[in-house]
Amino acid sequence: MKTLDKIPTTKIERAGQLVKTGLKIGGNYISYYGEKMVNPSLNRDKLNENNAEDIYDGLKNLKGSALKVAQMLSMDKSIMPRQYVEKFSLSQFSVPPLSAPLVRRTFKKYLGKFPEEIYDEFSPDSINAASIGQVHQAMKDGKKLAVKIQYPGVAESISSDLALVKPIAIKMFNLQGKDSEKYFQEVESKLLEETDYELELRQSIEIATACGHIPNLRFPKYYPELSSAKTLTMDWIDGLHLSEFAAANTDAALGDRIGQALWDFYMYQIHVLKQVHADPHPGNFLIDKEGQLIAIDFGCIKIVPEDFYVPYFELANPNVINNPERFTEKLYELEILRLDDSAEEVAYFKRLFHQMLSLFTKPFHTENFDFSDEVFFASIAEMGEEFAKDTQLRKMNGNRGSRHFLYINRTFFGLYNLLHDLKARISTNDFKNYIK
């Protein structure tokens, strides 16, 4: 794979890259509509494919928050067109890495030493490269290590990148008024946290300690003395990324076992720790040769405040969803309904969220749930298409829901998709057995 000797870090450089990408997309639309005049039956598959490729090619060299947005979108398989999901999913663990000379210079800048001065052995070529950092293999005192190094300029470019993306997001999600700022602040604060490797080190150790007793779940050991604000050192663990394992696995019982560990891990975090690994994509989980789940990358941890946690999970209860008075009360508590809503808006959003929650919370309605159920996931996809075509929805004020929805919903979308990839059948309350 081609390596990068330089990453655009200034606002002008990064804006210029995004403008070039926008021009390519405009050209794709002109070509599409020109062909459609000749062939009215032409569908949007080729357009989606070209746009996805151009957007990804534009973002992969920028790294940072721009590429992180693509990674987040790739998790939403039920709503994004297939071509975007396939292309953007590359951002999870396969993007152009920094060149070996740039890695050495970056180490020297961050730590005042070259990597060979810190480790007994250090591979100059990265093993995995993602949106915020890349991983190298090293040896120290006979131990095989994974060393994550952050890309130069990532933290400094987050605010300016989001400022460039903001107008597009406002249009896509029909956000109106000053209240929309809370969503952008939430994203910016979490992205900034992800660039703080000292914070990630503390979070990694805390969660590994708290969840280490859950069966079939492993964590690497972390090394504070070999880590810094921009580098992170942990044990190297051999294994397949979850998506690679799921694609090759033919043992249904093994898929169930790993899926149960994944579900228990997430439910324990949410219900016991009241904080959660909010980046559940395949690149953040490995499966070792013993068939155990290894959780890595704890840069994105979402705290779940009590005043959000209580009404959010009450809405997972069919007795609440199907009680009009209590259902309405919870929608106000979660800021889905607003005091300045018109009667039309109240009626519309009550109907929309009743439909959405009745479907999306199904795994919580029974003792066991089969995530291989294609009907369930097809229903979610159909609902997404229905909302995308809803002209009434586009007329409504899109500022809906507490800012905490952004990362909690992202967590559940990602978790559901990982369990679907594993075709896992799980016990929904099994995690309660591990509460200390």
QUIZIRA-V256009 format. One record per backbone hydrogen bond with DSSP energy under -0.5 kcal/mol. NH is the residue of the N-H (numbers start at 0). CO is the residue of the C=O. E is the energy in kcal/mol with one decimal. If there is no record, write none. Layout:
BEGIN
nh=NH co=CO e=E
nh=NH co=CO e=E
END
This chain:
BEGIN
nh=3 co=96 e=-2.8
nh=13 co=9 e=-2.4
nh=14 co=10 e=-2.5
nh=15 co=11 e=-2.4
nh=16 co=12 e=-1.7
nh=17 co=13 e=-1.9
nh=18 co=14 e=-2.4
nh=19 co=15 e=-2.1
nh=20 co=16 e=-1.8
nh=21 co=17 e=-2.3
nh=22 co=18 e=-2.2
nh=23 co=19 e=-1.9
nh=24 co=20 e=-2.2
nh=25 co=21 e=-2.2
nh=26 co=22 e=-2.0
nh=27 co=23 e=-2.0
nh=28 co=24 e=-2.0
nh=29 co=25 e=-1.9
nh=30 co=26 e=-2.3
nh=31 co=27 e=-2.4
nh=32 co=28 e=-2.7
nh=33 co=29 e=-1.9
nh=34 co=30 e=-2.4
nh=35 co=31 e=-2.4
nh=36 co=32 e=-1.3
nh=37 co=33 e=-0.9
nh=38 co=34 e=-2.8
nh=41 co=38 e=-2.1
nh=47 co=43 e=-3.1
nh=48 co=44 e=-2.4
nh=49 co=45 e=-2.6
nh=50 co=46 e=-2.8
nh=51 co=47 e=-2.7
nh=52 co=48 e=-2.1
nh=53 co=49 e=-2.4
nh=54 co=50 e=-2.8
nh=55 co=51 e=-2.4
nh=56 co=52 e=-2.6
nh=57 co=53 e=-1.9
nh=58 co=54 e=-2.0
nh=59 co=55 e=-2.7
nh=60 co=56 e=-0.6
nh=61 co=58 e=-1.0
nh=62 co=58 e=-1.6
nh=63 co=130 e=-2.6
nh=65 co=62 e=-0.7
nh=66 co=62 e=-1.1
nh=67 co=63 e=-2.1
nh=68 co=64 e=-1.8
nh=69 co=65 e=-1.0
nh=70 co=66 e=-2.0
nh=71 co=67 e=-2.4
nh=72 co=68 e=-2.3
nh=73 co=69 e=-2.0
nh=74 co=70 e=-0.6
nh=74 co=71 e=-0.9
nh=75 co=72 e=-1.5
nh=76 co=74 e=-1.6
nh=78 co=75 e=-1.1
nh=79 co=75 e=-2.1
nh=83 co=80 e=-0.9
nh=84 co=80 e=-1.9
nh=85 co=81 e=-2.7
nh=86 co=82 e=-1.9
nh=87 co=83 e=-3.2
nh=88 co=84 e=-1.7
nh=89 co=86 e=-1.3
nh=90 co=87 e=-1.8
nh=91 co=88 e=-1.7
nh=92 co=89 e=-0.9
nh=93 co=89 e=-2.4
nh=94 co=128 e=-0.9
nh=98 co=3 e=-3.1
nh=102 co=98 e=-2.1
nh=103 co=99 e=-2.1
nh=104 co=100 e=-2.1
nh=105 co=101 e=-2.3
nh=106 co=102 e=-2.5
nh=107 co=103 e=-2.3
nh=108 co=104 e=-2.1
nh=109 co=105 e=-2.5
nh=110 co=106 e=-3.3
nh=111 co=106 e=-0.6
nh=111 co=107 e=-1.5
nh=112 co=106 e=-0.7
nh=116 co=113 e=-1.9
nh=117 co=113 e=-0.6
nh=117 co=114 e=-1.3
nh=118 co=114 e=-2.5
nh=119 co=138 e=-1.7
nh=120 co=138 e=-1.6
nh=122 co=136 e=-3.0
nh=123 co=121 e=-0.5
nh=126 co=134 e=-3.5
nh=127 co=134 e=-1.1
nh=128 co=92 e=-0.5
nh=129 co=132 e=-2.1
nh=133 co=148 e=-2.2
nh=134 co=127 e=-3.2
nh=135 co=146 e=-2.7
nh=137 co=144 e=-2.3
nh=138 co=120 e=-2.3
nh=139 co=142 e=-1.8
nh=142 co=139 e=-2.0
nh=144 co=137 e=-3.3
nh=145 co=233 e=-3.0
nh=146 co=135 e=-3.1
nh=147 co=145 e=-0.5
nh=147 co=231 e=-3.2
nh=148 co=133 e=-2.7
nh=148 co=146 e=-0.5
nh=149 co=229 e=-2.4
nh=150 co=131 e=-2.3
nh=153 co=150 e=-1.4
nh=156 co=152 e=-1.2
nh=156 co=153 e=-0.6
nh=157 co=153 e=-0.6
nh=157 co=154 e=-0.9
nh=160 co=156 e=-2.7
nh=161 co=157 e=-2.5
nh=162 co=158 e=-1.8
nh=163 co=159 e=-1.5
nh=164 co=160 e=-1.9
nh=165 co=161 e=-2.4
nh=166 co=162 e=-0.6
nh=167 co=164 e=-0.6
nh=168 co=164 e=-2.2
nh=169 co=165 e=-2.7
nh=170 co=166 e=-1.6
nh=171 co=167 e=-2.8
nh=172 co=168 e=-2.7
nh=173 co=169 e=-0.5
nh=173 co=170 e=-0.5
nh=174 co=169 e=-1.6
nh=179 co=176 e=-1.3
nh=180 co=177 e=-1.7
nh=181 co=178 e=-1.2
nh=182 co=179 e=-1.2
nh=183 co=179 e=-1.1
nh=184 co=180 e=-2.3
nh=185 co=181 e=-1.7
nh=186 co=182 e=-2.1
nh=187 co=183 e=-2.6
nh=188 co=184 e=-2.5
nh=189 co=185 e=-2.0
nh=190 co=186 e=-2.5
nh=191 co=187 e=-2.4
nh=192 co=188 e=-1.8
nh=193 co=189 e=-1.8
nh=194 co=190 e=-0.8
nh=194 co=191 e=-0.8
nh=195 co=192 e=-1.6
nh=196 co=194 e=-1.0
nh=196 co=228 e=-2.1
nh=199 co=195 e=-2.0
nh=200 co=196 e=-2.2
nh=201 co=197 e=-1.8
nh=202 co=198 e=-2.6
nh=203 co=199 e=-2.8
nh=204 co=200 e=-2.1
nh=205 co=201 e=-2.4
nh=206 co=202 e=-2.5
nh=207 co=203 e=-2.3
nh=208 co=204 e=-2.1
nh=209 co=205 e=-2.2
nh=210 co=206 e=-2.4
nh=211 co=207 e=-0.9
nh=213 co=210 e=-1.8
nh=216 co=213 e=-1.0
nh=217 co=292 e=-3.2
nh=219 co=294 e=-0.5
nh=222 co=232 e=-2.5
nh=223 co=221 e=-0.5
nh=225 co=222 e=-1.5
nh=226 co=223 e=-1.7
nh=227 co=230 e=-3.1
nh=231 co=147 e=-2.1
nh=233 co=145 e=-2.3
nh=234 co=220 e=-2.3
nh=235 co=143 e=-2.4
nh=236 co=234 e=-0.5
nh=239 co=286 e=-2.2
nh=241 co=281 e=-1.1
nh=241 co=284 e=-2.0
nh=243 co=240 e=-0.5
nh=244 co=240 e=-2.5
nh=245 co=241 e=-2.9
nh=246 co=242 e=-2.0
nh=247 co=243 e=-1.2
nh=247 co=244 e=-0.6
nh=248 co=244 e=-2.0
nh=251 co=249 e=-0.9
nh=254 co=250 e=-2.1
nh=255 co=251 e=-2.3
nh=256 co=252 e=-2.1
nh=257 co=253 e=-2.5
nh=258 co=254 e=-2.4
nh=259 co=255 e=-2.5
nh=260 co=256 e=-1.9
nh=261 co=257 e=-2.3
nh=262 co=258 e=-2.6
nh=263 co=259 e=-2.9
nh=264 co=260 e=-2.3
nh=265 co=261 e=-2.0
nh=266 co=262 e=-2.9
nh=267 co=263 e=-2.5
nh=268 co=264 e=-1.9
nh=269 co=265 e=-2.5
nh=270 co=266 e=-2.8
nh=271 co=267 e=-2.0
nh=272 co=267 e=-1.6
nh=273 co=268 e=-1.3
nh=274 co=268 e=-1.6
nh=275 co=301 e=-1.8
nh=277 co=275 e=-0.9
nh=277 co=299 e=-2.4
nh=280 co=278 e=-2.0
nh=283 co=280 e=-2.3
nh=284 co=281 e=-1.6
nh=285 co=293 e=-2.3
nh=286 co=239 e=-2.2
nh=287 co=291 e=-2.1
nh=290 co=287 e=-2.0
nh=292 co=215 e=-2.4
nh=293 co=285 e=-3.1
nh=294 co=217 e=-2.0
nh=294 co=292 e=-0.5
nh=295 co=283 e=-2.2
nh=300 co=298 e=-0.8
nh=301 co=275 e=-2.8
nh=301 co=299 e=-0.5
nh=302 co=300 e=-0.6
nh=303 co=273 e=-2.8
nh=304 co=302 e=-0.7
nh=307 co=304 e=-1.4
nh=308 co=304 e=-3.0
nh=309 co=305 e=-2.3
nh=311 co=307 e=-2.1
nh=312 co=308 e=-2.2
nh=313 co=309 e=-1.7
nh=314 co=310 e=-1.5
nh=315 co=312 e=-1.0
nh=316 co=313 e=-1.6
nh=317 co=315 e=-0.6
nh=319 co=316 e=-1.4
nh=320 co=316 e=-2.5
nh=321 co=317 e=-2.4
nh=322 co=319 e=-1.4
nh=323 co=321 e=-0.7
nh=326 co=322 e=-3.1
nh=327 co=323 e=-2.1
nh=328 co=324 e=-1.9
nh=329 co=325 e=-2.2
nh=330 co=326 e=-1.8
nh=331 co=327 e=-1.7
nh=332 co=328 e=-1.9
nh=333 co=329 e=-1.9
nh=334 co=331 e=-1.5
nh=335 co=330 e=-2.3
nh=336 co=330 e=-1.5
nh=340 co=337 e=-1.7
nh=345 co=341 e=-2.5
nh=346 co=342 e=-2.3
nh=347 co=343 e=-2.4
nh=348 co=344 e=-2.7
nh=349 co=345 e=-2.1
nh=350 co=346 e=-1.9
nh=351 co=347 e=-2.5
nh=352 co=348 e=-2.5
nh=353 co=349 e=-1.8
nh=354 co=350 e=-2.1
nh=355 co=351 e=-2.3
nh=356 co=352 e=-2.8
nh=357 co=353 e=-2.0
nh=358 co=354 e=-1.2
nh=359 co=355 e=-3.0
nh=360 co=356 e=-1.9
nh=361 co=358 e=-1.6
nh=363 co=360 e=-2.0
nh=364 co=361 e=-2.1
nh=368 co=425 e=-2.4
nh=370 co=368 e=-0.8
nh=370 co=423 e=-2.8
nh=372 co=369 e=-1.4
nh=373 co=371 e=-0.7
nh=376 co=372 e=-1.4
nh=377 co=373 e=-2.6
nh=378 co=374 e=-2.1
nh=379 co=375 e=-1.6
nh=380 co=376 e=-2.2
nh=381 co=377 e=-2.7
nh=382 co=378 e=-2.2
nh=383 co=379 e=-2.1
nh=384 co=380 e=-2.2
nh=385 co=381 e=-2.3
nh=386 co=382 e=-2.3
nh=387 co=383 e=-2.1
nh=388 co=384 e=-1.5
nh=389 co=386 e=-0.9
nh=390 co=388 e=-0.9
nh=393 co=389 e=-1.1
nh=394 co=390 e=-0.7
nh=394 co=391 e=-0.8
nh=395 co=391 e=-0.7
nh=395 co=392 e=-0.9
nh=397 co=173 e=-2.5
nh=399 co=397 e=-2.0
nh=400 co=334 e=-2.6
nh=401 co=333 e=-1.8
nh=404 co=401 e=-1.7
nh=405 co=402 e=-1.0
nh=407 co=403 e=-1.8
nh=408 co=404 e=-2.9
nh=409 co=404 e=-0.5
nh=409 co=405 e=-1.3
nh=410 co=406 e=-1.8
nh=411 co=407 e=-2.0
nh=412 co=408 e=-2.8
nh=413 co=409 e=-2.5
nh=414 co=410 e=-2.7
nh=415 co=411 e=-2.8
nh=416 co=412 e=-2.0
nh=417 co=413 e=-2.2
nh=418 co=414 e=-2.4
nh=419 co=415 e=-2.2
nh=420 co=416 e=-2.3
nh=421 co=417 e=-1.8
nh=422 co=418 e=-0.7
nh=422 co=419 e=-0.8
nh=423 co=418 e=-2.1
nh=425 co=368 e=-2.7
nh=425 co=423 e=-0.5
nh=427 co=366 e=-2.2
nh=427 co=425 e=-0.6
nh=428 co=366 e=-0.6
nh=429 co=426 e=-1.0
nh=431 co=428 e=-1.5
nh=432 co=429 e=-2.0
nh=433 co=430 e=-1.8
nh=434 co=431 e=-1.1
END
